[in-house]
């Protein structure tokens, strides 16, 4: 499950990583709160499938900057980004994730030069 505010870089990371992986299903959305993530976690558990959270963690300024650089039909209002940033609850293993991987500045690298398997497996933080 790829998690983060709009403009964080979730879709960019997902496109790059999914192109290199045949053994995973990626669910890409803000999933801003534990409640909004719960149903997907429940479905994975019912299927006996481990679920990992990849949190693309950026500050509000970065999210707003990236949002403005999107194509016009993909841009969301600044207020929407700010609202999700305000209500965002960091993912935890206590929700049912087998692992929480936190990506930050690495996503800037992904957007500039493309992801490599080494970069994808070397997140900034792991919890």
Residue frames as qw, qx, qy, qz and C-alpha x, y, z in Angstrom:
[[0.000, 0.892, 0.451, 0.000, 0.00, 0.00, 0.00],
 [0.431, 0.209, 0.011, 0.878, 1.57, 3.28, -1.13],
 [0.267, -0.812, -0.492, 0.166, 0.58, 6.08, 1.24],
 [0.372, -0.214, -0.040, 0.903, 1.08, 9.84, 1.38],
 [0.226, 0.695, 0.264, -0.630, -0.45, 13.23, 0.66],
 [0.646, 0.708, 0.266, 0.103, -1.27, 14.32, -2.87],
 [0.315, 0.901, -0.253, 0.160, 1.91, 15.42, -4.64],
 [0.645, -0.624, 0.438, 0.050, 4.18, 13.31, -2.42],
 [0.222, 0.567, -0.735, -0.296, 5.35, 11.15, -5.32],
 [0.680, -0.046, 0.679, -0.272, 3.34, 7.98, -4.70],
 [0.814, 0.516, 0.197, -0.181, 2.33, 7.38, -8.30],
 [0.374, 0.782, -0.499, -0.015, 5.82, 8.13, -9.61],
 [0.267, -0.465, 0.825, -0.177, 7.36, 5.67, -7.16],
 [0.753, 0.139, 0.576, -0.286, 4.66, 3.07, -7.88],
 [0.735, 0.647, -0.080, -0.184, 5.12, 3.28, -11.67],
 [0.253, 0.711, -0.653, 0.062, 8.89, 2.88, -11.40],
 [0.343, -0.336, 0.835, -0.269, 8.82, 0.09, -8.84],
 [0.788, 0.241, 0.440, -0.356, 5.88, -1.86, -10.32],
 [0.655, 0.655, -0.316, -0.204, 7.69, -1.99, -13.66],
 [0.226, 0.547, -0.791, 0.157, 10.42, -4.01, -11.93],
 [0.296, -0.125, 0.839, -0.438, 8.21, -6.32, -9.87],
 [0.492, -0.063, -0.676, -0.546, 5.95, -9.14, -10.97],
 [0.460, -0.233, -0.839, 0.174, 5.06, -10.47, -7.54],
 [0.086, -0.339, -0.518, 0.781, 3.17, -7.61, -5.90],
 [0.035, 0.745, 0.563, 0.356, -0.05, -5.67, -6.21],
 [0.245, -0.027, -0.214, 0.945, 0.25, -1.93, -5.58],
 [0.103, -0.808, -0.576, -0.065, -2.58, 0.13, -4.11],
 [0.358, 0.070, -0.032, 0.931, -1.80, 3.84, -4.53],
 [0.195, -0.801, -0.410, -0.391, -3.89, 6.48, -2.77],
 [0.077, -0.687, 0.351, -0.632, -3.53, 9.00, 0.03],
 [0.738, -0.313, -0.590, 0.094, -4.85, 6.53, 2.63],
 [0.041, 0.661, -0.261, 0.702, -4.55, 9.45, 5.05],
 [0.517, -0.471, 0.439, -0.565, -5.94, 7.74, 8.14],
 [0.158, -0.169, 0.966, -0.114, -5.80, 4.29, 9.72],
 [0.567, 0.372, 0.560, -0.476, -9.55, 4.05, 9.19],
 [0.596, 0.654, -0.176, -0.431, -9.16, 4.65, 5.44],
 [0.242, 0.512, -0.817, -0.108, -6.47, 1.96, 5.24],
 [0.512, -0.180, 0.741, -0.395, -8.32, -0.63, 7.33],
 [0.843, 0.333, 0.208, -0.367, -10.47, -2.19, 4.58],
 [0.628, 0.614, -0.474, -0.052, -7.52, -2.87, 2.27],
 [0.051, -0.474, 0.823, -0.310, -5.55, -4.37, 5.17],
 [0.682, 0.003, 0.560, -0.471, -8.57, -6.51, 6.08],
 [0.839, 0.466, -0.079, -0.271, -8.89, -7.82, 2.51],
 [0.416, 0.607, -0.669, 0.106, -5.18, -8.68, 2.34],
 [0.286, -0.334, 0.798, -0.412, -5.30, -10.48, 5.69],
 [0.801, 0.162, 0.361, -0.449, -8.42, -12.43, 4.67],
 [0.803, 0.536, -0.237, -0.111, -6.55, -13.58, 1.57],
 [0.889, -0.335, 0.128, 0.286, -3.51, -14.56, 3.65],
 [0.605, 0.576, 0.021, 0.549, -1.37, -11.97, 1.88],
 [0.482, -0.474, -0.216, 0.704, 1.17, -9.88, 3.81],
 [0.226, 0.888, 0.268, 0.298, 0.74, -6.15, 3.32],
 [0.559, -0.189, -0.089, 0.803, 3.53, -3.58, 3.47],
 [0.074, 0.955, 0.240, -0.160, 3.08, 0.17, 3.81],
 [0.554, 0.141, 0.130, 0.810, 5.31, 2.42, 1.73],
 [0.096, -0.896, -0.321, 0.292, 4.87, 5.92, 3.13],
 [0.483, 0.447, 0.136, 0.741, 6.10, 8.60, 0.75],
 [0.381, -0.765, -0.349, 0.385, 6.77, 11.19, 3.42],
 [0.380, 0.387, 0.118, 0.832, 7.26, 14.80, 2.34],
 [0.071, -0.386, -0.395, 0.831, 6.71, 18.18, 3.91],
 [0.352, 0.735, 0.502, -0.289, 3.75, 20.33, 2.88],
 [0.121, 0.777, -0.278, -0.551, 5.86, 22.69, 0.75],
 [0.140, -0.273, 0.861, 0.406, 7.24, 19.78, -1.28],
 [0.318, 0.418, 0.851, -0.026, 3.77, 18.29, -1.82],
 [0.277, 0.825, 0.264, -0.415, 2.37, 21.65, -2.95],
 [0.025, 0.661, -0.518, -0.542, 5.32, 22.23, -5.30],
 [0.197, -0.057, 0.932, 0.300, 4.98, 18.79, -6.87],
 [0.334, 0.595, 0.699, -0.216, 1.21, 19.21, -7.18],
 [0.234, 0.824, -0.011, -0.515, 1.70, 22.47, -9.10],
 [0.019, -0.514, 0.708, 0.484, 4.10, 20.74, -11.50],
 [0.461, 0.230, 0.857, 0.001, 1.47, 18.16, -12.51],
 [0.023, 0.289, 0.642, 0.710, -0.53, 18.30, -15.70],
 [0.309, -0.177, 0.075, -0.931, -3.55, 20.62, -15.33],
 [0.751, -0.204, -0.368, -0.508, -6.02, 17.72, -15.26],
 [0.750, -0.129, -0.597, 0.254, -4.07, 16.01, -12.45],
 [0.141, 0.274, -0.405, 0.861, -3.63, 19.02, -10.16],
 [0.379, -0.636, -0.670, 0.043, -5.73, 19.18, -7.00],
 [0.125, -0.893, -0.034, -0.430, -6.55, 22.38, -5.10],
 [0.259, 0.444, -0.607, 0.606, -3.92, 23.45, -2.54],
 [0.550, -0.371, 0.314, -0.679, -6.65, 23.31, 0.11],
 [0.960, -0.025, -0.174, -0.220, -7.16, 19.60, -0.57],
 [0.684, 0.311, -0.512, 0.418, -3.44, 18.87, -0.11],
 [0.050, -0.450, 0.471, -0.757, -3.38, 20.98, 3.05],
 [0.759, -0.290, 0.109, -0.572, -6.44, 19.18, 4.47],
 [0.952, 0.047, -0.300, 0.027, -4.97, 15.72, 3.87],
 [0.451, 0.410, -0.520, 0.599, -1.65, 16.86, 5.36],
 [0.331, -0.457, 0.348, -0.749, -3.53, 18.10, 8.44],
 [0.859, -0.213, 0.138, -0.445, -5.48, 14.85, 9.06],
 [0.704, 0.391, -0.593, 0.007, -2.69, 12.47, 8.02],
 [0.767, -0.519, 0.341, -0.163, -1.96, 9.63, 10.44],
 [0.157, 0.590, -0.781, -0.131, 1.42, 7.91, 9.94],
 [0.887, 0.004, -0.386, -0.252, 1.04, 4.19, 9.17],
 [0.335, -0.562, 0.699, -0.287, 2.12, 1.69, 11.83],
 [0.301, 0.127, -0.940, -0.100, 2.66, -2.04, 12.01],
 [0.216, 0.150, 0.753, -0.603, -0.05, -2.05, 14.67],
 [0.583, 0.337, -0.022, -0.739, -2.61, -1.53, 11.90],
 [0.902, 0.159, 0.388, -0.107, -1.69, -4.91, 10.42],
 [0.536, 0.762, -0.362, -0.038, 1.19, -4.05, 8.11],
 [0.947, -0.118, -0.067, 0.290, 4.07, -6.53, 8.10],
 [0.564, -0.148, 0.047, 0.811, 6.43, -3.60, 7.50],
 [0.147, 0.957, 0.209, -0.140, 6.30, 0.17, 7.15],
 [0.632, 0.070, 0.203, 0.745, 8.88, 1.62, 4.76],
 [0.008, 0.910, 0.202, -0.363, 9.30, 5.39, 4.83],
 [0.596, 0.303, 0.297, 0.682, 10.58, 7.16, 1.72],
 [0.083, -0.847, -0.177, 0.494, 11.41, 10.85, 1.67],
 [0.092, 0.775, -0.347, -0.520, 13.97, 12.66, -0.45],
 [0.418, -0.110, 0.842, 0.324, 14.62, 9.42, -2.33],
 [0.477, 0.644, 0.595, -0.053, 11.45, 10.09, -4.32],
 [0.176, 0.891, -0.167, -0.384, 13.06, 13.25, -5.72],
 [0.219, -0.458, 0.783, 0.359, 15.84, 10.98, -6.98],
 [0.476, 0.302, 0.824, 0.061, 13.27, 8.62, -8.48],
 [0.397, 0.828, 0.320, -0.233, 11.58, 11.46, -10.35],
 [0.070, 0.848, -0.368, -0.375, 14.88, 12.77, -11.72],
 [0.134, 0.537, -0.790, -0.263, 16.72, 9.65, -12.85],
 [0.817, 0.002, -0.462, -0.347, 14.45, 6.66, -12.35],
 [0.708, -0.524, 0.391, -0.268, 14.44, 4.06, -9.63],
 [0.477, 0.383, -0.791, 0.001, 16.89, 1.20, -9.36],
 [0.796, -0.345, -0.493, -0.073, 16.41, -1.90, -7.29],
 [0.532, -0.028, -0.470, 0.704, 19.14, -0.68, -4.94],
 [0.107, -0.239, 0.122, -0.957, 17.44, 2.67, -4.38],
 [0.653, -0.348, -0.337, -0.582, 14.10, 1.00, -3.82],
 [0.823, -0.291, -0.472, 0.127, 15.53, -1.32, -1.20],
 [0.486, -0.037, -0.362, 0.795, 17.37, 1.45, 0.64],
 [0.183, -0.838, -0.392, -0.334, 14.62, 3.56, 2.16],
 [0.057, 0.646, -0.331, 0.685, 15.50, 6.46, 4.38],
 [0.375, -0.310, 0.629, -0.606, 13.73, 4.97, 7.41],
 [0.558, -0.146, -0.778, -0.250, 12.20, 1.64, 8.33],
 [0.430, -0.346, 0.475, -0.685, 9.89, 0.99, 11.25]]
